Structure formats: structure tokens, C-alpha cells
Amino acid sequence: MDAIDVIVVGGGNAAVCAALGAAEKGAKVTLVERAPKEVRGGNSAFTGGAFRVVYNGVDDIRKMVPDLSQQEIDGADFGTYTEEQYLDEWFALSQYRGDADLIEMVVKRSLPTLLWLREQGVRFVPLFGRQTFKVDGKLVFWGGLTVESSGGGLGLMQSLYKKAENTPSIDLRYGTRATGLEQGEDGLWRVACLVDRKKITLTAKAVILAAGGFHANLEWRSKYLGKNWDLAKVRGSRYNTGDGIQMGMDAGAIPHGNWTGCHAVFFDANAAPFGDINILDQQKNYFTSGIVVNAEGKRFIDEGEAFRNYNYSQMGARVLNQPGGVAWQVFDQQTIDLLPGEYRVKHATRYQADTLEALADKMEGIDKEGFLKTVREFNAAVRTDVKFNPAVKDGRSTPGVTPVKTNWANRIEKPPFVAYAVTCGITCTYGGLKVNTDAQVLDQEDRVIPGIYAAGEMVGGLYYIKYAGGAGLTAGSVLGRAAGHHAAGLNR
């Protein structure tokens, strides 16, 4: 490829959507991905592939999932998820600090963007396995999530890369680390890169930064997230070390968003320090069906505060603050069947016993007496007069114990009992660069820096404190496509 119109830095969902968006508007695109080809896909490849999207009933679901059968429709209650619901939940989760214009743009474009992704070759399927419970014979969706990309995040990236590889105007370069960004006197942007430790420079009129946050940068985690965050395991890509953010700031971009905040989940206690694309499903996010105890045997969260989609991203921080940074999720046979596939993988740190005493003996490092006391007190407090219904906030709680379990409380009493050892797995960080609704990067005076764009996890202002499951992939696709379209327009 000779002349380059648009350079895309990064290789995840947002980056490839940006490349495809620019290419469909006539631009010649070079995408530089730091990772080798065999582990391409950024953080997106490590996700479950869920997309949070506006839909007004089953007709919209059928647009996204045209091969949905009548039997599947008759056997499920898809409900609706309106713009108003989406916006209200997103703003509330960000404690009303989020960038309102940007969030509204993502929400309003969510359904059109998923339909565009279908045109790029992405196949969507209903989230029957992870986001429904059977109630009165029907599968009921909960928590605002209804569809996922077939094959999860890895399937999503395989589909997007297949489209990119078959697009003549896109040049994909792997093992290419972007390290610097500066504008020449001719107005063109120059991206300095390392390829096998050798320096090269690429030049274009527009650069789209989509290289993720800094969750894999131990130094930055310690600096910005604080105490103990150097101990967290990296759930996703090891290549997201803040390179794109630093490049943007060096070019004059203003830092933006929740730099002390991150998405971090309960993660298998014996997982490797960095995510392995060949060993996924190490997160343990369905704690709502049981109880969670620390090394002292004490509960430390309200497991029934909300559907897990709305608070699971906080749990990594919560466990990191416990003694030893470890905990155990405990279930009995009343709820074990509600757990999805991530609990059934062979690499899970799982313990099982026919008595609680025997289970505690296997949970190395736990205070056995403290654990047994916690379970006794919890069991005695469960409101058995309230019907258990996992598809709604059922009010089945545990008054009198601290912390109370607000919903979905069941006695831990039916053997065999099962425990999973968990620690903190960090997924992504929330701080990044400030952009407008065209994904153009803004400077210290909130002015557009012409020719520089950002998308994906390196955009600040979207998430504060909490995160709604599935919002990240949607925001990455929406902003990536918007950045590609606008950047291509600079070359007309």
C-alpha cells in the first residue's frame, strides 16, 4: 500500500471497527497492532461478547438475530430495553459524572451499529445461557443484556478481522508497536513504531488511537489506582499498557475520566498473571447465587445488591482489599445449576465436599470456625417466606446479618457444597482521553486537535465507579465506526 489516509493504532473491536468505517468511506487504512497475529484482538477477544443495545421488543431482536426460530421466540420473554432505560442506568452507574453527550450518542447509535456489525460479518445470538432464568416455563432475560456475538469476544474479533483481511484498502500490520505521535510542518501526523526493535515511521492525515487503557501497566496501576493494584492479575490483553494514551497526551490531549477507577472482577485465584487467549472463562461473576467469604470466613459484600451486570466490575477491588487478596464463592445444590459455563471449566479452582466442615478443610487459608459461624448466621436469617426468583429482584433477603443479602438469598444447606477460590482480575481502566461525539480528541482547552481520534477503552468519561455489562463492546463499536467515518472525510 502506498499512500496512507488513516492510521489506526490498536487491534481490538474499536480499532478494527474504525478501520472498517474509514475504508467504507473510501480511505486507505493502515492498522498497526502491537500484538502478534496469533493473539490479536486486544481486550475484546477476552470478553464474553455481550453487547448492551437498545431494542423495543422481539422485532428488533430479530433484526439482530434473523435466524431466531419461532420456537425460541415462543419459549422466551425478551422484554424491551429502551433508550430511556439505557441512559438512566448508565448515568446512575457513573454517579452522574459521565460525559452526557458521548453516552447519549453511544446509546442512540447502539442498534444501528449492531446492524452494521452484522453487515461486516458478525453473527449475533441470544444470551440464553448466561442471561436468562427459567420462570414458569419461560426463559426470562434479566439485567438489560440480550445478545452476544457468536463465539464470544474471540468470535467477534475473528469475524471483524476476516472482513478487514478481505478489504483491499486495509493494511494490517502485526507486531508493530506505536510509540510516538507528532505533527509535521506539512500538517500530516507521523506515528513512530517499533518492528522487531527497529524504528519505522508512518505518515497520514488522520490517526485513530484505539490501543486500550493501562490495565497491563503495573507502574501506572500502582500510580493511578493505588495500593495493592500491582498485585492484581491481568484478565485481558497484556499489551494494553497505556501507549496510546501517552501518545495522545504528548500530542496535546487532555486526560479525562476516572483515572483511579477500573473494571475488575472476581477471577480464579490460581490463574496466570496475564490473560491467556487459550484459557478463557476464568472470571467468576455469578456470585449472586451464593455467598462470598474472605480468609476470616466473613462475608464482605451484599451478593444480592443488584443483577451482577451492574456491580460485577467492582468485585475485583473488593476482594483485593480483603486479607491476602483472596476469597471464596460458596454454593449448594439449590443454586449450583444456575451457574454458567465459566464455573465448569477444568482449570477452575473448585472444591467440593459433603459437609461444610469438610469443605472448609479444603479451603486452604480460611478460618474454619469463622466460616461455619458465618454460614449458620446467614442460614438462620434467610427469609424463606419470600419466593426465590432469580430473574427479578425478589426481596428474598437476610435481615439481621451484616452485610445483608438483599435479594436471592438461599440457605447453604443442601450438599454437596461447592467453593471457588477467587482473587482480583483487572479487565480495563476508566481513565483516558477526552473526545467529542465524532471521536475527535480534545486538547487542554477542549478544542479539537485536527486529525487525532480516539475510541474504545482509551476514551475517558464513559465509566465512573461502576460499569454496565456489555456497554464496553457497544461503545467501542459505535465510537470506532464514528472515528473511521470522520477521519476518512479529512481525505476527501
TAPE-V66268 format. One record per helix or strand. SS is the DSSP state (alpha for helix, beta for strand). FROM is the first residue (numbers start at 1). LEN is the number of residues. If there is no record, write none. Layout:
ss->[SS SS]
from->[FROM FROM]
len->[LEN LEN]
This chain:
ss->[beta alpha beta alpha alpha beta beta alpha alpha beta beta alpha alpha alpha beta alpha beta beta beta alpha beta beta beta beta beta alpha alpha beta alpha beta beta beta beta beta beta alpha beta beta alpha alpha alpha beta alpha alpha beta alpha alpha beta beta beta beta beta alpha beta alpha]
from->[6 13 29 37 42 50 55 58 70 76 81 83 100 110 124 128 132 138 147 152 170 176 189 198 206 218 229 233 243 253 255 262 276 279 283 287 291 299 308 312 323 327 336 341 350 356 368 417 432 435 440 448 456 459 471]
len->[4 12 5 3 5 2 1 7 5 2 1 11 9 10 3 4 4 4 3 14 5 8 7 7 4 8 3 2 8 1 2 7 1 1 1 3 4 1 3 9 3 5 3 3 4 7 14 13 2 1 4 7 3 1 19]
